[in-house]
Amino acid sequence: MKRKQLLPILFALLMFIGLTGCGAIRDLIKSDPIKEMLLATVVGTLEHTTGTEFVQPTQAPMKMVLSDDFSDPDSGWSVFSDEYGSAKYVNGTYQVTAIQEDQYNWGVANQNFGDVRIDVDVDVIETNSSLDDGFGVDCRIQENGDGYGFRISSDGYVEVEKFENKDLTPLVAWELNDAVHTDGRTNHLTAICSGSQLSFIVNDIQVATVYDSTFVTGDLALSAYSGNSEPITVAFDNLEVQSIGERTAEVQPAQGDYSLEVSNPTDFEV
């Protein structure tokens, strides 16, 4: 009985406290609007943390592995003359002549590389009257001549080719490109063979990128062909070959103390 009589009294007391408390809070907020906002902010500054690490991606490293201005006739490139043409050192250049119609002729570096960037200058010494020709640089050349070829032509076309079992497959068929100089100026060719990605850059303009994983390593070659029975001779110079390493991530320790600054624009205790 006594408990039943106390319940109405307790309920009334709680209602009174709630109403007066809410009123007091509303008055406090009206008098200081900033109370409705974040009371304090924390700003951290990395001064000297220990025991933490972060990973910073880096570009694939490049290393010069072959450089040749062809002033030394004993620098290692193949020298020959046969039914397909010739390859030889001439006046500080490496000249390749093709004499068989629609048949490539090339000279190799007698090296073996995987992922490389190849840069070389090329000038046309003579070609056929119809400008039906092709010349350029090759990577991952196998003993039977298979591999990848990056070509331009005297009339301004570009192509990327694959030779497999001595059969030619255009990865990028011949297409006209304004990047090729057709006015007698030297053309600068860049072939990048990195993993399955094959990129062709002419005079610092990227003209093609394709993907093929048939060949992984092989020799380098400088090549030419004529589209008819008239011979073609091209001269290569200023060759540079850089190996392309794997993309890595550098793990760097972060050191320092971590300080915190507390900003409290109110009169509340934080």
C-alpha positions in Angstrom: 0.0 0.0 0.0 2.7 2.4 0.9 4.5 1.8 -2.4 1.4 2.5 -4.4 0.9 5.8 -2.7 4.5 6.9 -3.4 4.4 6.3 -7.1 2.3 9.4 -8.0 4.6 11.6 -5.9 7.7 10.3 -7.6 6.3 10.7 -11.0 5.3 14.3 -10.4 8.8 15.0 -9.0 10.5 13.6 -12.1 8.3 15.7 -14.4 9.2 18.8 -12.5 12.9 18.2 -12.7 12.8 17.4 -16.4 10.9 20.5 -17.3 13.0 22.8 -15.2 16.2 21.1 -16.5 15.3 21.5 -20.1 14.4 25.1 -19.5 17.8 25.8 -18.0 19.6 24.2 -20.9 17.6 26.2 -23.4 18.5 29.4 -21.5 22.2 28.4 -21.5 22.1 27.8 -25.3 20.4 31.2 -25.9 23.0 33.0 -23.9 25.9 31.3 -25.7 25.0 30.0 -29.2 28.4 28.3 -29.7 27.3 25.7 -27.2 25.3 24.2 -30.0 28.5 23.6 -32.0 31.6 21.4 -31.6 33.0 22.4 -28.2 36.6 21.6 -29.0 38.8 20.7 -32.0 42.1 18.8 -32.1 44.9 19.6 -34.5 47.8 17.1 -34.8 51.3 17.8 -36.1 53.7 15.1 -37.1 57.0 16.0 -35.5 58.7 12.7 -34.7 56.7 9.6 -34.8 58.3 6.2 -34.4 57.2 2.6 -35.2 55.1 3.6 -38.3 55.8 3.1 -42.0 54.4 4.3 -45.2 54.7 2.9 -48.8 55.6 5.3 -51.6 55.3 4.0 -55.1 58.2 4.7 -57.5 58.6 4.6 -61.2 60.2 1.6 -62.9 64.0 2.2 -62.8 65.9 2.6 -66.0 69.6 1.7 -66.6 71.7 2.3 -69.6 72.9 -1.0 -70.9 74.1 -0.2 -74.4 75.1 3.1 -76.1 76.6 3.2 -79.6 77.4 6.0 -82.0 78.9 3.4 -84.4 82.2 5.2 -84.6 83.9 1.9 -83.6 83.4 -0.8 -86.3 84.2 -3.4 -83.7 81.4 -2.5 -81.3 79.7 -5.8 -81.9 77.0 -5.4 -84.5 76.8 -7.9 -87.2 78.6 -7.1 -90.5 77.7 -9.1 -93.7 76.7 -9.0 -97.3 74.4 -11.7 -98.8 71.5 -12.2 -101.1 69.2 -10.1 -98.9 71.5 -7.1 -98.7 74.1 -5.9 -96.3 74.8 -4.5 -92.8 78.0 -2.5 -92.1 79.6 0.4 -90.4 79.9 3.5 -92.7 81.3 6.9 -91.6 80.1 6.6 -88.0 76.7 5.1 -88.8 75.3 1.6 -89.1 73.9 1.2 -92.6 71.4 -1.5 -93.5 70.6 -2.2 -97.2 67.7 -4.4 -98.4 67.7 -5.6 -102.0 65.1 -8.4 -102.1 61.5 -7.2 -102.8 59.3 -7.4 -99.7 62.1 -9.1 -97.7 63.5 -7.6 -94.6 67.2 -7.4 -94.0 68.6 -6.5 -90.6 71.7 -6.4 -88.5 71.7 -7.6 -84.9 73.5 -6.4 -81.8 74.5 -9.9 -80.7 73.0 -9.2 -77.3 70.1 -10.5 -75.2 67.6 -8.3 -73.4 64.2 -8.5 -71.8 62.4 -5.3 -71.0 64.1 -2.4 -72.7 63.7 1.1 -74.2 65.5 1.6 -77.5 66.3 5.0 -78.9 67.9 5.5 -82.3 68.2 8.1 -85.1 67.6 7.0 -88.7 68.2 8.6 -92.1 67.2 7.3 -95.5 70.3 7.2 -97.8 68.4 5.8 -100.8 65.0 4.2 -101.5 62.8 3.2 -104.4 61.0 5.8 -106.5 57.6 5.0 -105.1 58.7 5.4 -101.5 57.4 1.9 -100.9 59.7 0.9 -98.0 59.9 0.3 -94.3 62.7 0.6 -91.7 63.2 0.7 -88.0 64.1 -1.1 -84.8 63.4 -4.6 -83.5 63.3 -6.1 -80.0 63.3 -9.7 -78.6 64.7 -11.1 -81.9 65.0 -14.9 -81.8 67.6 -17.0 -83.6 65.3 -17.7 -86.4 64.4 -14.0 -86.9 61.1 -14.0 -84.9 60.4 -11.0 -82.7 58.8 -7.5 -82.7 59.4 -4.8 -85.3 58.7 -1.1 -85.1 58.7 0.6 -88.5 58.2 3.8 -90.3 58.2 4.5 -94.1 59.6 7.3 -96.3 56.1 8.4 -97.1 55.0 8.8 -93.4 53.5 5.6 -92.3 54.0 3.6 -89.1 53.5 -0.1 -88.2 54.2 -2.5 -85.3 54.8 -6.1 -86.4 55.3 -9.5 -84.9 57.3 -12.3 -86.7 56.4 -15.7 -85.4 57.6 -18.9 -87.2 58.8 -16.5 -89.9 55.2 -15.3 -90.5 54.5 -11.6 -90.2 51.5 -10.4 -88.2 50.7 -6.7 -88.1 49.9 -5.7 -84.5 49.3 -2.2 -85.8 48.8 -2.2 -89.5 50.5 0.5 -91.7 48.8 3.8 -91.0 49.7 7.4 -91.9 51.0 9.5 -89.0 52.1 13.1 -89.0 54.8 12.3 -86.5 57.1 10.9 -89.2 59.4 13.4 -91.0 59.1 13.0 -94.7 61.1 16.0 -95.7 64.6 14.6 -95.4 65.0 15.3 -91.7 66.3 12.7 -89.3 63.7 10.6 -87.6 64.2 9.6 -84.0 62.6 6.3 -83.1 61.8 4.9 -79.7 60.7 1.4 -79.1 59.6 0.3 -75.6 59.3 -3.4 -74.9 58.1 -3.7 -71.3 56.4 -6.9 -70.3 53.6 -7.5 -72.7 53.3 -3.8 -73.6 54.9 -2.6 -76.8 55.0 1.1 -77.4 56.3 3.0 -80.4 57.3 6.7 -80.2 58.4 8.7 -83.3 60.1 12.0 -82.8 58.8 12.1 -79.2 55.2 11.5 -80.2 53.6 8.2 -79.2 52.1 6.6 -82.3 51.2 3.1 -81.1 50.8 0.9 -78.0 49.8 -2.8 -78.3 50.1 -5.9 -76.1 51.6 -9.2 -76.9 53.4 -11.8 -74.7 54.7 -14.2 -77.3 58.4 -13.2 -76.8 60.0 -12.2 -73.5 63.7 -11.8 -74.3 65.9 -11.6 -77.4 68.4 -9.7 -79.5 68.1 -6.2 -80.9 68.0 -5.4 -84.6 68.1 -2.5 -87.0 66.2 -3.3 -90.2 64.9 -2.2 -93.6 63.0 -3.6 -96.6 61.9 -2.4 -100.0 58.5 -2.9 -101.4 59.8 -3.5 -104.9 63.0 -4.6 -106.7 64.8 -1.3 -106.1 67.1 -1.3 -103.1 66.8 0.8 -99.9 69.6 1.9 -97.6 69.1 3.5 -94.3 71.7 4.8 -91.8 71.2 4.4 -88.0 73.1 6.5 -85.4 73.1 7.5 -81.7 71.7 4.2 -80.4 70.8 4.0 -76.7 69.3 1.0 -74.9 68.0 1.2 -71.4 66.8 -1.7 -69.4 63.5 -1.3 -67.6 63.3 -2.7 -64.1 60.2 -3.8 -62.2 58.1 -1.2 -60.6 58.8 -1.2 -56.8 57.5 0.4 -53.7 59.9 2.1 -51.2 59.1 1.5 -47.5 60.2 4.5 -45.6 60.1 4.9 -41.8 58.4 7.9 -40.5 60.1 9.4 -37.4 59.0 12.0 -34.9 56.9 13.0 -31.9 53.2 13.6 -32.5 51.9 16.7 -30.7 48.3 17.7 -30.3 46.9 21.2 -30.0 43.4 21.6 -28.4 41.4 24.6 -29.5 38.5 25.2 -27.1 36.5 28.4 -27.9 34.1 27.8 -25.0 34.2 28.2 -21.3 33.6 24.5 -20.8 36.3 22.4 -19.3 37.6 19.9 -21.9 
